């Protein structure tokens, strides 16, 4: 696992829906589906759920229940094939910088 950073530029060029579709249709890279099955879509195996995990899940649920501005952290809930966000900052030049885990959930 490594922490990766990306920067979004609010002054970047905007594309129309048709321009986006044309870029996708003309792409040479193969678009593939993630091969993993989400845990929710498969049966639970022996010892997969432990007391420590249950306690951690309860603590996380309590924190997640706080209001967005009271929570003090950015909640990230990626679906299978997406990436966990670690932090978000606004850079000195006004761009949005996000750091995320480079391994998908």
N, C-alpha and C positions, 0 to 999 in steps of 0.2 A: 504494500500500500504506500502511496505517496500523495502528498498534498499538491494539488495543481492549482494554478491561478488563471483566471480569464478576466478580460476587461471589456466592458460594453461601452461604446462611444455614442452618447445621445445625439451627436451631430453627424452620425453616419448616414449614408444615402439610404433612402427608403425605397422599397420595391413594391410594385403593384402585385396583386394576386397572380395575374397572368405572367408577369416576369418571373415570379418565384416558380410557378409550374414549369415554365420553359427552361429555367436553370436546372430543375430536378430532372426533367425529361431528357435534357442533353448531357447529363452527368455520365461519366464513364465508370465511376466506382459502383460496384454492386451493392445494393441495399439488401441486407439480410436481417432475418428475425433472430432475436436472442434465443439461444438454445436451452436456457435454463427454465425450469418450471418454478413458479413462486410457491413458497411454503404453504400458503393458504389453499393452493390447488392440489395438494397431495396429503396423504395420511400422515399423522405424527408417528415417528418411530420411537422405539423404546429409549428412554432416558433423554429424549430431545428437550423436554420441558423440565427444568430443575427448580428447586426452591430459590436459588440465587437469581435465576432469570425472572421468576414470578415476582420477587421483591423488587428487582430493578424495573420491571414493567409497571408495577404499582407506583413507584416513585416518579417515573417518567410521566405516567398518566396524571399524577397530581400536579406536576409542573406544567404539563401541556394544558391543563384546565385553567390556568391563570390567563387573565386578559393579555392580549398581545403586548401592550405597553408596560405591563407589570412583570412580565415573564423575564425580561432581561437577557434573552437570547433569541436567536432566530430558530424557529422550529422547522425542521426539514423532514419530510415524509415521502421519500422517493419510492416509486413503484419499481417492480422488477425491470432491470435494464437501465434504470436511471442512476444518478450519482448523488451521494450525500453532500450537501453544502456544509462547509466548515465555518466560513465567515464571509461577510460582505462589508466592503468599505467603499467610501467615495474618495477617489484620489485627488491630489491637489490640483490637477488639471480638469476636474469636474466629471471624470469618467467613473463608471461603476466597476469595481473590481470584486470578483467573487472567487473564493478558494473552495475547492471541492476535492473529494477523494477520487482518485483516478480508477478505482475499481467499482464497477456497477453493482448495485444490490441484486 
